[in-house]
Amino acid sequence: MNNYIHNRIKSRLNRRNGFPSPTGIAGSILTLGALTLSIFSMAIFSMAFTRQDRMNTIPTEVRAKSQKAAGTFMATLKGVLVQSMAQGIPAAAATCSDTAQTLTKTIASAHGVEMRRISLNARNSQNIPTAQEKALLLKLDSVRLAGRLTDSTVVWEIIERQGKQYALHIKPIVLNNALCLQCHGKDADIAPETRTVLDKRYPGDKARGYSIGEIRGAVSVMTALVP
Ligand code: HEC
């Protein structure tokens, strides 16, 4: 009897102090666990969903506009490079250095986009990627290391700048030609005269030491979602 009363008082006290019984605790932990798990999986599900949805919200015209700008730019730049290489590599390096930036801006404004070349080892400091672009370049490198990079690999993101939304289009530039090594390869690949031009224009140049098949950088195109 005494024991019975004692237990009743104890359990009342416990309740008053907010201590649930041991079975109550186990139940609460289970419920809490289940709840956390479901919230967590819902969050993951909605993250994947939102991402997919957002990608699908990039209108076809915006995609086409970005791709056309990037394609025209790369073809034009290659033309300039090949043409100037006829005058020798050191001269071509100087030409590339003089024209690459202006050519990018001219073609970008003709297409109504913002565009530049970016690289994790940028030769020109204007080509240093933003934090967001850097993450995407690192992602592309891991795609390449996994052997999944193809000619059509591109990355699309929706980004916001000063309250405006843009489609960010990142198209990798793979060093797939021995020509490139004459200005981006190892010391032995680069002629001393070319090295002199590069050293003068880009002190602390990071864009060397590459091998064929590596990602040299990317074309980054930003197109407004709402014109
Ligand atoms: C004649 C020398 C020369 C050759 C050949 C050359 N490049 Fe470059 N490259 C340059 C110079 C100079 C720059 C810096 C341009 C600037 O100031 O924006 C540059 C910059 C770049 C950039 C921009 C990122 C950065 O480092 O600033 C990429 C990407 C690039 N080159 C890729 C290539 C690829 C791919 C090839 C082969 C098809 C190639 N280059 C061949 C001289 C060359």
Residues whose N, C-alpha, C, O or C-beta is under 5 A from the ligand:
A	BS01	HEC	I89 A92 A93 C96 S97 A100 Q101 R117 I118 S119 N121 A122 R123 N124 N127 I173 V174 L175 N177 L179 C180 Q182 C183 A207 R216 G217 A218
